Amino acid sequence: MGTINSELDSLIEGKKRVRNPLVPIGALMTAGVLTAGLISFKQGNSRLGQKLMRARVVVQGATVAVMVGTAYYYGDKI
């Protein structure tokens, strides 16, 4: 495992990490909607739970899209 980490470190040594503040916000939103959906299911409100699970998929997809977009945008620039 140590050799894999050292190889990765050598590959990205010259690259600067780009941090997008929208990614952690999206992750927290995904976790929040998921938690609310699970609570709704536990309370027996399956209609609301289904809506929240669909909302989770949308929020999670948007977060992944932001991650991919950031990687694409900064891929050759740094």
mmCIF file of the N, C-alpha and C atoms, coordinates in Angstrom:
data_MODEL
# 
_entry.id   MODEL 
# 
loop_
_atom_site.group_PDB 
_atom_site.id 
_atom_site.type_symbol 
_atom_site.label_atom_id 
_atom_site.label_alt_id 
_atom_site.label_comp_id 
_atom_site.label_asym_id 
_atom_site.label_entity_id 
_atom_site.label_seq_id 
_atom_site.pdbx_PDB_ins_code 
_atom_site.Cartn_x 
_atom_site.Cartn_y 
_atom_site.Cartn_z 
_atom_site.occupancy 
_atom_site.B_iso_or_equiv 
_atom_site.pdbx_formal_charge 
_atom_site.auth_seq_id 
_atom_site.auth_comp_id 
_atom_site.auth_asym_id 
_atom_site.auth_atom_id 
_atom_site.pdbx_PDB_model_num 
ATOM 1   N N  . MET A 1 1  ? 0.823   -1.188 0.000   1.00 0.00 ? 1  MET A N  1 
ATOM 2   C CA . MET A 1 1  ? 0.000   0.000  0.000   1.00 0.00 ? 1  MET A CA 1 
ATOM 3   C C  . MET A 1 1  ? 0.868   1.253  0.000   1.00 0.00 ? 1  MET A C  1 
ATOM 4   N N  . GLY A 1 2  ? 2.010   1.180  0.646   1.00 0.00 ? 2  GLY A N  1 
ATOM 5   C CA . GLY A 1 2  ? 2.895   2.344  0.712   1.00 0.00 ? 2  GLY A CA 1 
ATOM 6   C C  . GLY A 1 2  ? 3.429   2.738  -0.646  1.00 0.00 ? 2  GLY A C  1 
ATOM 7   N N  . THR A 1 3  ? 3.703   1.740  -1.504  1.00 0.00 ? 3  THR A N  1 
ATOM 8   C CA . THR A 1 3  ? 4.231   2.061  -2.826  1.00 0.00 ? 3  THR A CA 1 
ATOM 9   C C  . THR A 1 3  ? 3.168   2.723  -3.698  1.00 0.00 ? 3  THR A C  1 
ATOM 10  N N  . ILE A 1 4  ? 1.912   2.342  -3.526  1.00 0.00 ? 4  ILE A N  1 
ATOM 11  C CA . ILE A 1 4  ? 0.835   2.968  -4.301  1.00 0.00 ? 4  ILE A CA 1 
ATOM 12  C C  . ILE A 1 4  ? 0.716   4.432  -3.923  1.00 0.00 ? 4  ILE A C  1 
ATOM 13  N N  . ASN A 1 5  ? 0.765   4.734  -2.623  1.00 0.00 ? 5  ASN A N  1 
ATOM 14  C CA . ASN A 1 5  ? 0.677   6.117  -2.174  1.00 0.00 ? 5  ASN A CA 1 
ATOM 15  C C  . ASN A 1 5  ? 1.849   6.940  -2.672  1.00 0.00 ? 5  ASN A C  1 
ATOM 16  N N  . SER A 1 6  ? 3.042   6.365  -2.648  1.00 0.00 ? 6  SER A N  1 
ATOM 17  C CA . SER A 1 6  ? 4.206   7.123  -3.112  1.00 0.00 ? 6  SER A CA 1 
ATOM 18  C C  . SER A 1 6  ? 4.148   7.348  -4.615  1.00 0.00 ? 6  SER A C  1 
ATOM 19  N N  . GLU A 1 7  ? 3.601   6.377  -5.355  1.00 0.00 ? 7  GLU A N  1 
ATOM 20  C CA . GLU A 1 7  ? 3.444   6.564  -6.798  1.00 0.00 ? 7  GLU A CA 1 
ATOM 21  C C  . GLU A 1 7  ? 2.431   7.655  -7.094  1.00 0.00 ? 7  GLU A C  1 
ATOM 22  N N  . LEU A 1 8  ? 1.322   7.661  -6.354  1.00 0.00 ? 8  LEU A N  1 
ATOM 23  C CA . LEU A 1 8  ? 0.321   8.706  -6.540  1.00 0.00 ? 8  LEU A CA 1 
ATOM 24  C C  . LEU A 1 8  ? 0.881   10.068 -6.175  1.00 0.00 ? 8  LEU A C  1 
ATOM 25  N N  . ASP A 1 9  ? 1.641   10.136 -5.082  1.00 0.00 ? 9  ASP A N  1 
ATOM 26  C CA . ASP A 1 9  ? 2.243   11.400 -4.689  1.00 0.00 ? 9  ASP A CA 1 
ATOM 27  C C  . ASP A 1 9  ? 3.197   11.914 -5.755  1.00 0.00 ? 9  ASP A C  1 
ATOM 28  N N  . SER A 1 10 ? 3.957   11.020 -6.372  1.00 0.00 ? 10 SER A N  1 
ATOM 29  C CA . SER A 1 10 ? 4.888   11.453 -7.406  1.00 0.00 ? 10 SER A CA 1 
ATOM 30  C C  . SER A 1 10 ? 4.153   11.907 -8.668  1.00 0.00 ? 10 SER A C  1 
ATOM 31  N N  . LEU A 1 11 ? 2.997   11.305 -8.949  1.00 0.00 ? 11 LEU A N  1 
ATOM 32  C CA . LEU A 1 11 ? 2.222   11.713 -10.116 1.00 0.00 ? 11 LEU A CA 1 
ATOM 33  C C  . LEU A 1 11 ? 1.614   13.102 -9.960  1.00 0.00 ? 11 LEU A C  1 
ATOM 34  N N  . ILE A 1 12 ? 1.157   13.415 -8.757  1.00 0.00 ? 12 ILE A N  1 
ATOM 35  C CA . ILE A 1 12 ? 0.486   14.698 -8.557  1.00 0.00 ? 12 ILE A CA 1 
ATOM 36  C C  . ILE A 1 12 ? 1.362   15.718 -7.849  1.00 0.00 ? 12 ILE A C  1 
ATOM 37  N N  . GLU A 1 13 ? 2.639   15.445 -7.774  1.00 0.00 ? 13 GLU A N  1 
ATOM 38  C CA . GLU A 1 13 ? 3.548   16.329 -7.061  1.00 0.00 ? 13 GLU A CA 1 
ATOM 39  C C  . GLU A 1 13 ? 3.540   17.740 -7.646  1.00 0.00 ? 13 GLU A C  1 
ATOM 40  N N  . GLY A 1 14 ? 3.563   17.855 -8.947  1.00 0.00 ? 14 GLY A N  1 
ATOM 41  C CA . GLY A 1 14 ? 3.599   19.163 -9.581  1.00 0.00 ? 14 GLY A CA 1 
ATOM 42  C C  . GLY A 1 14 ? 2.236   19.806 -9.743  1.00 0.00 ? 14 GLY A C  1 
ATOM 43  N N  . LYS A 1 15 ? 1.194   19.084 -9.450  1.00 0.00 ? 15 LYS A N  1 
ATOM 44  C CA . LYS A 1 15 ? -0.160  19.607 -9.622  1.00 0.00 ? 15 LYS A CA 1 
ATOM 45  C C  . LYS A 1 15 ? -0.651  20.236 -8.325  1.00 0.00 ? 15 LYS A C  1 
ATOM 46  N N  . LYS A 1 16 ? -1.385  21.309 -8.470  1.00 0.00 ? 16 LYS A N  1 
ATOM 47  C CA . LYS A 1 16 ? -2.000  21.956 -7.321  1.00 0.00 ? 16 LYS A CA 1 
ATOM 48  C C  . LYS A 1 16 ? -3.415  21.412 -7.163  1.00 0.00 ? 16 LYS A C  1 
ATOM 49  N N  . ARG A 1 17 ? -3.798  21.110 -5.960  1.00 0.00 ? 17 ARG A N  1 
ATOM 50  C CA . ARG A 1 17 ? -5.151  20.626 -5.715  1.00 0.00 ? 17 ARG A CA 1 
ATOM 51  C C  . ARG A 1 17 ? -6.133  21.779 -5.790  1.00 0.00 ? 17 ARG A C  1 
ATOM 52  N N  . VAL A 1 18 ? -7.232  21.530 -6.457  1.00 0.00 ? 18 VAL A N  1 
ATOM 53  C CA . VAL A 1 18 ? -8.284  22.530 -6.558  1.00 0.00 ? 18 VAL A CA 1 
ATOM 54  C C  . VAL A 1 18 ? -9.431  22.080 -5.671  1.00 0.00 ? 18 VAL A C  1 
ATOM 55  N N  . ARG A 1 19 ? -9.863  22.962 -4.826  1.00 0.00 ? 19 ARG A N  1 
ATOM 56  C CA . ARG A 1 19 ? -10.958 22.637 -3.925  1.00 0.00 ? 19 ARG A CA 1 
ATOM 57  C C  . ARG A 1 19 ? -12.170 23.468 -4.323  1.00 0.00 ? 19 ARG A C  1 
ATOM 58  N N  . ASN A 1 20 ? -13.266 22.779 -4.530  1.00 0.00 ? 20 ASN A N  1 
ATOM 59  C CA . ASN A 1 20 ? -14.496 23.446 -4.889  1.00 0.00 ? 20 ASN A CA 1 
ATOM 60  C C  . ASN A 1 20 ? -15.404 23.434 -3.663  1.00 0.00 ? 20 ASN A C  1 
ATOM 61  N N  . PRO A 1 21 ? -15.796 24.612 -3.165  1.00 0.00 ? 21 PRO A N  1 
ATOM 62  C CA . PRO A 1 21 ? -16.615 24.647 -1.950  1.00 0.00 ? 21 PRO A CA 1 
ATOM 63  C C  . PRO A 1 21 ? -18.012 24.074 -2.153  1.00 0.00 ? 21 PRO A C  1 
ATOM 64  N N  . LEU A 1 22 ? -18.450 23.904 -3.392  1.00 0.00 ? 22 LEU A N  1 
ATOM 65  C CA . LEU A 1 22 ? -19.776 23.353 -3.638  1.00 0.00 ? 22 LEU A CA 1 
ATOM 66  C C  . LEU A 1 22 ? -19.839 21.850 -3.379  1.00 0.00 ? 22 LEU A C  1 
ATOM 67  N N  . VAL A 1 23 ? -18.702 21.174 -3.450  1.00 0.00 ? 23 VAL A N  1 
ATOM 68  C CA . VAL A 1 23 ? -18.694 19.717 -3.264  1.00 0.00 ? 23 VAL A CA 1 
ATOM 69  C C  . VAL A 1 23 ? -19.038 19.333 -1.817  1.00 0.00 ? 23 VAL A C  1 
ATOM 70  N N  . PRO A 1 24 ? -18.399 19.912 -0.794  1.00 0.00 ? 24 PRO A N  1 
ATOM 71  C CA . PRO A 1 24 ? -18.804 19.547 0.563   1.00 0.00 ? 24 PRO A CA 1 
ATOM 72  C C  . PRO A 1 24 ? -20.241 19.982 0.880   1.00 0.00 ? 24 PRO A C  1 
ATOM 73  N N  . ILE A 1 25 ? -20.669 21.108 0.328   1.00 0.00 ? 25 ILE A N  1 
ATOM 74  C CA . ILE A 1 25 ? -22.048 21.554 0.534   1.00 0.00 ? 25 ILE A CA 1 
ATOM 75  C C  . ILE A 1 25 ? -23.008 20.534 -0.070  1.00 0.00 ? 25 ILE A C  1 
ATOM 76  N N  . GLY A 1 26 ? -22.707 20.071 -1.269  1.00 0.00 ? 26 GLY A N  1 
ATOM 77  C CA . GLY A 1 26 ? -23.544 19.059 -1.912  1.00 0.00 ? 26 GLY A CA 1 
ATOM 78  C C  . GLY A 1 26 ? -23.558 17.753 -1.147  1.00 0.00 ? 26 GLY A C  1 
ATOM 79  N N  . ALA A 1 27 ? -22.411 17.376 -0.593  1.00 0.00 ? 27 ALA A N  1 
ATOM 80  C CA . ALA A 1 27 ? -22.343 16.136 0.192   1.00 0.00 ? 27 ALA A CA 1 
ATOM 81  C C  . ALA A 1 27 ? -23.191 16.254 1.459   1.00 0.00 ? 27 ALA A C  1 
ATOM 82  N N  . LEU A 1 28 ? -23.127 17.398 2.110   1.00 0.00 ? 28 LEU A N  1 
ATOM 83  C CA . LEU A 1 28 ? -23.949 17.603 3.302   1.00 0.00 ? 28 LEU A CA 1 
ATOM 84  C C  . LEU A 1 28 ? -25.433 17.631 2.961   1.00 0.00 ? 28 LEU A C  1 
ATOM 85  N N  . MET A 1 29 ? -25.779 18.251 1.842   1.00 0.00 ? 29 MET A N  1 
ATOM 86  C CA . MET A 1 29 ? -27.177 18.274 1.423   1.00 0.00 ? 29 MET A CA 1 
ATOM 87  C C  . MET A 1 29 ? -27.671 16.860 1.107   1.00 0.00 ? 29 MET A C  1 
ATOM 88  N N  . THR A 1 30 ? -26.828 16.081 0.438   1.00 0.00 ? 30 THR A N  1 
ATOM 89  C CA . THR A 1 30 ? -27.188 14.698 0.129   1.00 0.00 ? 30 THR A CA 1 
ATOM 90  C C  . THR A 1 30 ? -27.437 13.907 1.409   1.00 0.00 ? 30 THR A C  1 
ATOM 91  N N  . ALA A 1 31 ? -26.533 14.051 2.366   1.00 0.00 ? 31 ALA A N  1 
ATOM 92  C CA . ALA A 1 31 ? -26.690 13.338 3.636   1.00 0.00 ? 31 ALA A CA 1 
ATOM 93  C C  . ALA A 1 31 ? -27.941 13.803 4.381   1.00 0.00 ? 31 ALA A C  1 
ATOM 94  N N  . GLY A 1 32 ? -28.227 15.089 4.337   1.00 0.00 ? 32 GLY A N  1 
ATOM 95  C CA . GLY A 1 32 ? -29.408 15.615 5.011   1.00 0.00 ? 32 GLY A CA 1 
ATOM 96  C C  . GLY A 1 32 ? -30.705 15.102 4.412   1.00 0.00 ? 32 GLY A C  1 
ATOM 97  N N  . VAL A 1 33 ? -30.780 15.111 3.077   1.00 0.00 ? 33 VAL A N  1 
ATOM 98  C CA . VAL A 1 33 ? -31.987 14.630 2.411   1.00 0.00 ? 33 VAL A CA 1 
ATOM 99  C C  . VAL A 1 33 ? -32.149 13.125 2.625   1.00 0.00 ? 33 VAL A C  1 
ATOM 100 N N  . LEU A 1 34 ? -31.050 12.393 2.588   1.00 0.00 ? 34 LEU A N  1 
ATOM 101 C CA . LEU A 1 34 ? -31.099 10.955 2.846   1.00 0.00 ? 34 LEU A CA 1 
ATOM 102 C C  . LEU A 1 34 ? -31.609 10.675 4.260   1.00 0.00 ? 34 LEU A C  1 
ATOM 103 N N  . THR A 1 35 ? -31.092 11.398 5.230   1.00 0.00 ? 35 THR A N  1 
ATOM 104 C CA . THR A 1 35 ? -31.522 11.218 6.618   1.00 0.00 ? 35 THR A CA 1 
ATOM 105 C C  . THR A 1 35 ? -33.011 11.529 6.770   1.00 0.00 ? 35 THR A C  1 
ATOM 106 N N  . ALA A 1 36 ? -33.448 12.632 6.178   1.00 0.00 ? 36 ALA A N  1 
ATOM 107 C CA . ALA A 1 36 ? -34.870 12.993 6.261   1.00 0.00 ? 36 ALA A CA 1 
ATOM 108 C C  . ALA A 1 36 ? -35.736 11.932 5.603   1.00 0.00 ? 36 ALA A C  1 
ATOM 109 N N  . GLY A 1 37 ? -35.286 11.389 4.487   1.00 0.00 ? 37 GLY A N  1 
ATOM 110 C CA . GLY A 1 37 ? -36.041 10.339 3.811   1.00 0.00 ? 37 GLY A CA 1 
ATOM 111 C C  . GLY A 1 37 ? -36.149 9.080  4.636   1.00 0.00 ? 37 GLY A C  1 
ATOM 112 N N  . LEU A 1 38 ? -35.051 8.690  5.259   1.00 0.00 ? 38 LEU A N  1 
ATOM 113 C CA . LEU A 1 38 ? -35.067 7.495  6.105   1.00 0.00 ? 38 LEU A CA 1 
ATOM 114 C C  . LEU A 1 38 ? -35.970 7.683  7.322   1.00 0.00 ? 38 LEU A C  1 
ATOM 115 N N  . ILE A 1 39 ? -35.944 8.882  7.886   1.00 0.00 ? 39 ILE A N  1 
ATOM 116 C CA . ILE A 1 39 ? -36.823 9.173  9.018   1.00 0.00 ? 39 ILE A CA 1 
ATOM 117 C C  . ILE A 1 39 ? -38.289 9.109  8.576   1.00 0.00 ? 39 ILE A C  1 
ATOM 118 N N  . SER A 1 40 ? -38.576 9.642  7.391   1.00 0.00 ? 40 SER A N  1 
ATOM 119 C CA . SER A 1 40 ? -39.949 9.599  6.875   1.00 0.00 ? 40 SER A CA 1 
ATOM 120 C C  . SER A 1 40 ? -40.425 8.166  6.690   1.00 0.00 ? 40 SER A C  1 
ATOM 121 N N  . PHE A 1 41 ? -39.556 7.321  6.137   1.00 0.00 ? 41 PHE A N  1 
ATOM 122 C CA . PHE A 1 41 ? -39.923 5.920  5.967   1.00 0.00 ? 41 PHE A CA 1 
ATOM 123 C C  . PHE A 1 41 ? -40.186 5.254  7.318   1.00 0.00 ? 41 PHE A C  1 
ATOM 124 N N  . LYS A 1 42 ? -39.334 5.561  8.294   1.00 0.00 ? 42 LYS A N  1 
ATOM 125 C CA . LYS A 1 42 ? -39.490 4.947  9.613   1.00 0.00 ? 42 LYS A CA 1 
ATOM 126 C C  . LYS A 1 42 ? -40.790 5.377  10.285  1.00 0.00 ? 42 LYS A C  1 
ATOM 127 N N  . GLN A 1 43 ? -41.210 6.612  10.022  1.00 0.00 ? 43 GLN A N  1 
ATOM 128 C CA . GLN A 1 43 ? -42.447 7.117  10.606  1.00 0.00 ? 43 GLN A CA 1 
ATOM 129 C C  . GLN A 1 43 ? -43.680 6.659  9.832   1.00 0.00 ? 43 GLN A C  1 
ATOM 130 N N  . GLY A 1 44 ? -43.482 5.965  8.728   1.00 0.00 ? 44 GLY A N  1 
ATOM 131 C CA . GLY A 1 44 ? -44.598 5.438  7.967   1.00 0.00 ? 44 GLY A CA 1 
ATOM 132 C C  . GLY A 1 44 ? -45.106 6.342  6.860   1.00 0.00 ? 44 GLY A C  1 
ATOM 133 N N  . ASN A 1 45 ? -44.418 7.426  6.600   1.00 0.00 ? 45 ASN A N  1 
ATOM 134 C CA . ASN A 1 45 ? -44.825 8.354  5.547   1.00 0.00 ? 45 ASN A CA 1 
ATOM 135 C C  . ASN A 1 45 ? -44.050 7.998  4.274   1.00 0.00 ? 45 ASN A C  1 
ATOM 136 N N  . SER A 1 46 ? -44.507 6.962  3.588   1.00 0.00 ? 46 SER A N  1 
ATOM 137 C CA . SER A 1 46 ? -43.749 6.464  2.437   1.00 0.00 ? 46 SER A CA 1 
ATOM 138 C C  . SER A 1 46 ? -43.800 7.412  1.246   1.00 0.00 ? 46 SER A C  1 
ATOM 139 N N  . ARG A 1 47 ? -44.875 8.161  1.095   1.00 0.00 ? 47 ARG A N  1 
ATOM 140 C CA . ARG A 1 47 ? -44.968 9.105  -0.036  1.00 0.00 ? 47 ARG A CA 1 
ATOM 141 C C  . ARG A 1 47 ? -43.898 10.193 0.084   1.00 0.00 ? 47 ARG A C  1 
ATOM 142 N N  . LEU A 1 48 ? -43.779 10.789 1.264   1.00 0.00 ? 48 LEU A N  1 
ATOM 143 C CA . LEU A 1 48 ? -42.749 11.805 1.481   1.00 0.00 ? 48 LEU A CA 1 
ATOM 144 C C  . LEU A 1 48 ? -41.356 11.185 1.384   1.00 0.00 ? 48 LEU A C  1 
ATOM 145 N N  . GLY A 1 49 ? -41.204 9.979  1.917   1.00 0.00 ? 49 GLY A N  1 
ATOM 146 C CA . GLY A 1 49 ? -39.913 9.297  1.840   1.00 0.00 ? 49 GLY A CA 1 
ATOM 147 C C  . GLY A 1 49 ? -39.473 9.076  0.410   1.00 0.00 ? 49 GLY A C  1 
ATOM 148 N N  . GLN A 1 50 ? -40.408 8.689  -0.467  1.00 0.00 ? 50 GLN A N  1 
ATOM 149 C CA . GLN A 1 50 ? -40.074 8.489  -1.878  1.00 0.00 ? 50 GLN A CA 1 
ATOM 150 C C  . GLN A 1 50 ? -39.650 9.802  -2.534  1.00 0.00 ? 50 GLN A C  1 
ATOM 151 N N  . LYS A 1 51 ? -40.356 10.875 -2.216  1.00 0.00 ? 51 LYS A N  1 
ATOM 152 C CA . LYS A 1 51 ? -39.997 12.184 -2.781  1.00 0.00 ? 51 LYS A CA 1 
ATOM 153 C C  . LYS A 1 51 ? -38.607 12.610 -2.324  1.00 0.00 ? 51 LYS A C  1 
ATOM 154 N N  . LEU A 1 52 ? -38.314 12.355 -1.062  1.00 0.00 ? 52 LEU A N  1 
ATOM 155 C CA . LEU A 1 52 ? -36.996 12.717 -0.549  1.00 0.00 ? 52 LEU A CA 1 
ATOM 156 C C  . LEU A 1 52 ? -35.899 11.851 -1.158  1.00 0.00 ? 52 LEU A C  1 
ATOM 157 N N  . MET A 1 53 ? -36.177 10.597 -1.405  1.00 0.00 ? 53 MET A N  1 
ATOM 158 C CA . MET A 1 53 ? -35.176 9.739  -2.041  1.00 0.00 ? 53 MET A CA 1 
ATOM 159 C C  . MET A 1 53 ? -34.913 10.191 -3.476  1.00 0.00 ? 53 MET A C  1 
ATOM 160 N N  . ARG A 1 54 ? -35.942 10.619 -4.161  1.00 0.00 ? 54 ARG A N  1 
ATOM 161 C CA . ARG A 1 54 ? -35.749 11.162 -5.517  1.00 0.00 ? 54 ARG A CA 1 
ATOM 162 C C  . ARG A 1 54 ? -34.968 12.459 -5.467  1.00 0.00 ? 54 ARG A C  1 
ATOM 163 N N  . ALA A 1 55 ? -35.254 13.285 -4.472  1.00 0.00 ? 55 ALA A N  1 
ATOM 164 C CA . ALA A 1 55 ? -34.505 14.534 -4.306  1.00 0.00 ? 55 ALA A CA 1 
ATOM 165 C C  . ALA A 1 55 ? -33.040 14.237 -4.006  1.00 0.00 ? 55 ALA A C  1 
ATOM 166 N N  . ARG A 1 56 ? -32.796 13.186 -3.228  1.00 0.00 ? 56 ARG A N  1 
ATOM 167 C CA . ARG A 1 56 ? -31.412 12.808 -2.918  1.00 0.00 ? 56 ARG A CA 1 
ATOM 168 C C  . ARG A 1 56 ? -30.644 12.452 -4.177  1.00 0.00 ? 56 ARG A C  1 
ATOM 169 N N  . VAL A 1 57 ? -31.304 11.731 -5.075  1.00 0.00 ? 57 VAL A N  1 
ATOM 170 C CA . VAL A 1 57 ? -30.644 11.349 -6.326  1.00 0.00 ? 57 VAL A CA 1 
ATOM 171 C C  . VAL A 1 57 ? -30.279 12.592 -7.131  1.00 0.00 ? 57 VAL A C  1 
ATOM 172 N N  . VAL A 1 58 ? -31.173 13.564 -7.164  1.00 0.00 ? 58 VAL A N  1 
ATOM 173 C CA . VAL A 1 58 ? -30.913 14.804 -7.907  1.00 0.00 ? 58 VAL A CA 1 
ATOM 174 C C  . VAL A 1 58 ? -29.754 15.573 -7.280  1.00 0.00 ? 58 VAL A C  1 
ATOM 175 N N  . VAL A 1 59 ? -29.776 15.719 -5.964  1.00 0.00 ? 59 VAL A N  1 
ATOM 176 C CA . VAL A 1 59 ? -28.713 16.460 -5.271  1.00 0.00 ? 59 VAL A CA 1 
ATOM 177 C C  . VAL A 1 59 ? -27.376 15.741 -5.424  1.00 0.00 ? 59 VAL A C  1 
ATOM 178 N N  . GLN A 1 60 ? -27.401 14.428 -5.301  1.00 0.00 ? 60 GLN A N  1 
ATOM 179 C CA . GLN A 1 60 ? -26.167 13.656 -5.443  1.00 0.00 ? 60 GLN A CA 1 
ATOM 180 C C  . GLN A 1 60 ? -25.630 13.758 -6.866  1.00 0.00 ? 60 GLN A C  1 
ATOM 181 N N  . GLY A 1 61 ? -26.514 13.706 -7.847  1.00 0.00 ? 61 GLY A N  1 
ATOM 182 C CA . GLY A 1 61 ? -26.087 13.848 -9.235  1.00 0.00 ? 61 GLY A CA 1 
ATOM 183 C C  . GLY A 1 61 ? -25.481 15.213 -9.507  1.00 0.00 ? 61 GLY A C  1 
ATOM 184 N N  . ALA A 1 62 ? -26.087 16.248 -8.936  1.00 0.00 ? 62 ALA A N  1 
ATOM 185 C CA . ALA A 1 62 ? -25.540 17.597 -9.109  1.00 0.00 ? 62 ALA A CA 1 
ATOM 186 C C  . ALA A 1 62 ? -24.153 17.712 -8.476  1.00 0.00 ? 62 ALA A C  1 
ATOM 187 N N  . THR A 1 63 ? -23.978 17.082 -7.322  1.00 0.00 ? 63 THR A N  1 
ATOM 188 C CA . THR A 1 63 ? -22.667 17.113 -6.656  1.00 0.00 ? 63 THR A CA 1 
ATOM 189 C C  . THR A 1 63 ? -21.608 16.415 -7.506  1.00 0.00 ? 63 THR A C  1 
ATOM 190 N N  . VAL A 1 64 ? -21.948 15.276 -8.053  1.00 0.00 ? 64 VAL A N  1 
ATOM 191 C CA . VAL A 1 64 ? -21.004 14.556 -8.919  1.00 0.00 ? 64 VAL A CA 1 
ATOM 192 C C  . VAL A 1 64 ? -20.716 15.373 -10.175 1.00 0.00 ? 64 VAL A C  1 
ATOM 193 N N  . ALA A 1 65 ? -21.730 16.028 -10.723 1.00 0.00 ? 65 ALA A N  1 
ATOM 194 C CA . ALA A 1 65 ? -21.524 16.862 -11.908 1.00 0.00 ? 65 ALA A CA 1 
ATOM 195 C C  . ALA A 1 65 ? -20.577 18.021 -11.604 1.00 0.00 ? 65 ALA A C  1 
ATOM 196 N N  . VAL A 1 66 ? -20.699 18.617 -10.428 1.00 0.00 ? 66 VAL A N  1 
ATOM 197 C CA . VAL A 1 66 ? -19.786 19.695 -10.037 1.00 0.00 ? 66 VAL A CA 1 
ATOM 198 C C  . VAL A 1 66 ? -18.365 19.162 -9.898  1.00 0.00 ? 66 VAL A C  1 
ATOM 199 N N  . MET A 1 67 ? -18.226 17.973 -9.327  1.00 0.00 ? 67 MET A N  1 
ATOM 200 C CA . MET A 1 67 ? -16.890 17.378 -9.185  1.00 0.00 ? 67 MET A CA 1 
ATOM 201 C C  . MET A 1 67 ? -16.257 17.122 -10.549 1.00 0.00 ? 67 MET A C  1 
ATOM 202 N N  . VAL A 1 68 ? -17.029 16.535 -11.456 1.00 0.00 ? 68 VAL A N  1 
ATOM 203 C CA . VAL A 1 68 ? -16.503 16.233 -12.796 1.00 0.00 ? 68 VAL A CA 1 
ATOM 204 C C  . VAL A 1 68 ? -16.215 17.521 -13.549 1.00 0.00 ? 68 VAL A C  1 
ATOM 205 N N  . GLY A 1 69 ? -17.110 18.481 -13.432 1.00 0.00 ? 69 GLY A N  1 
ATOM 206 C CA . GLY A 1 69 ? -16.896 19.760 -14.109 1.00 0.00 ? 69 GLY A CA 1 
ATOM 207 C C  . GLY A 1 69 ? -15.652 20.473 -13.619 1.00 0.00 ? 69 GLY A C  1 
ATOM 208 N N  . THR A 1 70 ? -15.432 20.448 -12.311 1.00 0.00 ? 70 THR A N  1 
ATOM 209 C CA . THR A 1 70 ? -14.233 21.071 -11.747 1.00 0.00 ? 70 THR A CA 1 
ATOM 210 C C  . THR A 1 70 ? -12.976 20.358 -12.233 1.00 0.00 ? 70 THR A C  1 
ATOM 211 N N  . ALA A 1 71 ? -13.006 19.030 -12.245 1.00 0.00 ? 71 ALA A N  1 
ATOM 212 C CA . ALA A 1 71 ? -11.844 18.265 -12.711 1.00 0.00 ? 71 ALA A CA 1 
ATOM 213 C C  . ALA A 1 71 ? -11.579 18.544 -14.187 1.00 0.00 ? 71 ALA A C  1 
ATOM 214 N N  . TYR A 1 72 ? -12.627 18.646 -14.975 1.00 0.00 ? 72 TYR A N  1 
ATOM 215 C CA . TYR A 1 72 ? -12.464 18.920 -16.408 1.00 0.00 ? 72 TYR A CA 1 
ATOM 216 C C  . TYR A 1 72 ? -11.925 20.333 -16.619 1.00 0.00 ? 72 TYR A C  1 
ATOM 217 N N  . TYR A 1 73 ? -12.488 21.297 -15.907 1.00 0.00 ? 73 TYR A N  1 
ATOM 218 C CA . TYR A 1 73 ? -12.102 22.698 -16.091 1.00 0.00 ? 73 TYR A CA 1 
ATOM 219 C C  . TYR A 1 73 ? -10.645 22.937 -15.694 1.00 0.00 ? 73 TYR A C  1 
ATOM 220 N N  . TYR A 1 74 ? -10.234 22.362 -14.568 1.00 0.00 ? 74 TYR A N  1 
ATOM 221 C CA . TYR A 1 74 ? -8.878  22.579 -14.081 1.00 0.00 ? 74 TYR A CA 1 
ATOM 222 C C  . TYR A 1 74 ? -7.894  21.508 -14.506 1.00 0.00 ? 74 TYR A C  1 
ATOM 223 N N  . GLY A 1 75 ? -8.342  20.534 -15.281 1.00 0.00 ? 75 GLY A N  1 
ATOM 224 C CA . GLY A 1 75 ? -7.490  19.409 -15.637 1.00 0.00 ? 75 GLY A CA 1 
ATOM 225 C C  . GLY A 1 75 ? -6.182  19.793 -16.296 1.00 0.00 ? 75 GLY A C  1 
ATOM 226 N N  . ASP A 1 76 ? -6.206  20.633 -17.299 1.00 0.00 ? 76 ASP A N  1 
ATOM 227 C CA . ASP A 1 76 ? -4.993  20.997 -18.025 1.00 0.00 ? 76 ASP A CA 1 
ATOM 228 C C  . ASP A 1 76 ? -4.419  22.324 -17.601 1.00 0.00 ? 76 ASP A C  1 
ATOM 229 N N  . LYS A 1 77 ? -5.094  23.044 -16.738 1.00 0.00 ? 77 LYS A N  1 
ATOM 230 C CA . LYS A 1 77 ? -4.675  24.387 -16.381 1.00 0.00 ? 77 LYS A CA 1 
ATOM 231 C C  . LYS A 1 77 ? -3.666  24.431 -15.242 1.00 0.00 ? 77 LYS A C  1 
ATOM 232 N N  . ILE A 1 78 ? -3.612  23.337 -14.472 1.00 0.00 ? 78 ILE A N  1 
ATOM 233 C CA . ILE A 1 78 ? -2.724  23.382 -13.304 1.00 0.00 ? 78 ILE A CA 1 
ATOM 234 C C  . ILE A 1 78 ? -1.555  22.441 -13.514 1.00 0.00 ? 78 ILE A C  1 
# 
